Amino acid sequence: MSFGEVMGLLVVVGGMIAVVGMLTEAYKARLRVKEREYEAMIARSAAGRADAEETERLEARVRVLERIATDKGQDLARQIEQLREPVAN
């Protein structure tokens, strides 16, 4: 091989190494973007779960308040009616 052929081969190999390096960096950048997307998705999912848990907690409280209002309301009505009746001595 002549000097020119060796130099040409080195340029081609160097070019291939540079192209592989650029492709590798592009792939790494794409992986970083995907990782950020997944992290954002996980954060949204966690926030959704927290909202669902809060909603469930509030619904349970409303059910308790409804039960108190309906149960105590009937009891309260009965007590009011008893107060309206004349007291027998």
C-alpha positions, 0 to 999 in steps of 0.5 A: 500500500502506498502512503496515499492509500493508507491516508485515504483508509485512515480518513475513511475509518476516521469518518466512520468513527465520527459518524458512529460517535454522532449517531451514538450521541443522538441516540443518547439524547433521544433516550434522555428525552424518553426518560424525561417523558416517562418521569413526567408521565409517572408524576402525572399518574402519581398526581392522579392517584393523589386526586383519586384518593382525595376524592375518595376520602371526601366522598366517604366524608359526604356519606358520613354526613349524609347518614348523620343528617338523615339519621339524626334528622329523623331522630330530631323530628321525633324529639321535636314532636315529643316536645310539642306534646303536652307533658302529662303530670 
